[in-house]
Structure formats: structure tokens, C-alpha cells
């Protein structure tokens, strides 16, 4: 079975631009979460979606937004990119949004902002 | 609010020696705890988890972790490490509502031949 997939693998953008990252969860998983992992740090929670509704939001500015589609795939959008947005963006899926359910992580999208 | 502290950023250890990676958490409510491993240029893989029941949990590759509520700890141990265990290890706590994970800053385990 396919795991969590993310696209693109790598991305280079310049300051002020906009970026869209995509994630496809494991088949049957209805919850998708997004994390930002800055080099040398642990992943930081950005958003969680379940059944197309936002279930949680981390401490990130409004430049970050996301959505989930009827097929449970998800997009993370970041506007007005800053150098500090350079990071590995991880998507994770789980069966449901209840606590305790294992989250399965994708390989990530490496975003570099110049 | 929850937070996770991994006390050691880097742990070098010789092959076949034992290792302990420390993790402490703070939370005002009951928690679920996880250890994830990240190999270079890869995503996170679940190593083991504590949800309830026995406080000692084990993984299929010889790692174990013990939930200690009084000390708010969830340290990861392995009695004999292999070269292939070289990786970044992250401790995580699951939020009391929803399933948002809060991660520590990670411990880089390097196994020396």
C-alpha cells in the first residue's frame, strides 16, 4: 500500500512569493496534519484537518493556510514567503482525528526561500 | 499547554553498547507519548507509543521506553545498539483534544564502530 505522498520533493522560491504544497494521505485515512521542521529542530504543528474541516491550528501567522479536499488530500499554502519559512514541511495522516491514533508521515517537501 | 524536552541533543555511543535517550514532558492532563525516528533525508517513522496499560512499551527492533508519570518522563532505551540505529530520534506528546503532536527538539544518536 502507498504511504503518505507529498509533492513537490524540493522547491526554491524567492521572498514575497507564494507556495502551495500538496499531500495525499494513506488510503482510508481521513485526517491530515501539517508540520514545519526547521533544520536542527523538531517538527512544529501547523494545521490539522479532518473531514475537510480544520480541527487544530498551531502558532503560525495568517500567511499560512490549508485546506482538505473531498478525497482527503490536502494543500498547504504560504503567502508572502520569508527567509525564515525555509524548512522541511511534513504531512502526516491518521485514520481519525482522535488523540492517540498513530500519525504516518510523508517524506516531506524541502522549501528553500532565497 | 504541553511541551517536550529532550535533554541530550547528541549522543555518541559505541556499537553493542547500551543507550538511553531522555525525554521529559509537561502537561496538565493525561497524555499519549510517542517516539519517532528520522533517518537522513527521510520522513518520520513511528518507533513505539504509550497510550495506556503497561508502562513499558517495546518496539520490534529492540528499543523500549518506560512511561513514568511521577517523573513525567518517557525515556528510550536499547541494551545493544547497531550501526543502523544511527538516526535522529524525536519524542512527541499528543494533545488532549484532537491529535496534534508536540515534538521535542530531537536527539542525534551516532553509533560508533
Boltz contact constraints between the chains, C-beta under 6 A:
constraints:
  - contact:
      token1: [A, 41]
      token2: [B, 105]
      max_distance: 6.0
  - contact:
      token1: [A, 42]
      token2: [B, 90]
      max_distance: 6.0
  - contact:
      token1: [A, 42]
      token2: [B, 103]
      max_distance: 6.0
  - contact:
      token1: [A, 42]
      token2: [B, 104]
      max_distance: 6.0
  - contact:
      token1: [A, 42]
      token2: [B, 105]
      max_distance: 6.0
  - contact:
      token1: [A, 42]
      token2: [B, 106]
      max_distance: 6.0
  - contact:
      token1: [A, 43]
      token2: [B, 103]
      max_distance: 6.0
  - contact:
      token1: [A, 45]
      token2: [B, 100]
      max_distance: 6.0
  - contact:
      token1: [A, 48]
      token2: [B, 98]
      max_distance: 6.0
  - contact:
      token1: [A, 48]
      token2: [B, 100]
      max_distance: 6.0
  - contact:
      token1: [A, 55]
      token2: [B, 98]
      max_distance: 6.0
  - contact:
      token1: [A, 56]
      token2: [B, 98]
      max_distance: 6.0
  - contact:
      token1: [A, 56]
      token2: [B, 100]
      max_distance: 6.0
  - contact:
      token1: [A, 94]
      token2: [B, 99]
      max_distance: 6.0
  - contact:
      token1: [A, 97]
      token2: [B, 98]
      max_distance: 6.0
  - contact:
      token1: [A, 97]
      token2: [B, 99]
      max_distance: 6.0
  - contact:
      token1: [A, 99]
      token2: [B, 32]
      max_distance: 6.0
  - contact:
      token1: [A, 99]
      token2: [B, 94]
      max_distance: 6.0
  - contact:
      token1: [A, 99]
      token2: [B, 99]
      max_distance: 6.0
  - contact:
      token1: [A, 100]
      token2: [B, 32]
      max_distance: 6.0
  - contact:
      token1: [A, 100]
      token2: [B, 51]
      max_distance: 6.0
  - contact:
      token1: [A, 101]
      token2: [B, 99]
      max_distance: 6.0
  - contact:
      token1: [A, 102]
      token2: [B, 46]
      max_distance: 6.0
  - contact:
      token1: [A, 105]
      token2: [B, 43]
      max_distance: 6.0
  - contact:
      token1: [A, 105]
      token2: [B, 44]
      max_distance: 6.0
  - contact:
      token1: [A, 106]
      token2: [B, 43]
      max_distance: 6.0
  - contact:
      token1: [A, 107]
      token2: [B, 43]
      max_distance: 6.0
  - contact:
      token1: [A, 108]
      token2: [B, 43]
      max_distance: 6.0
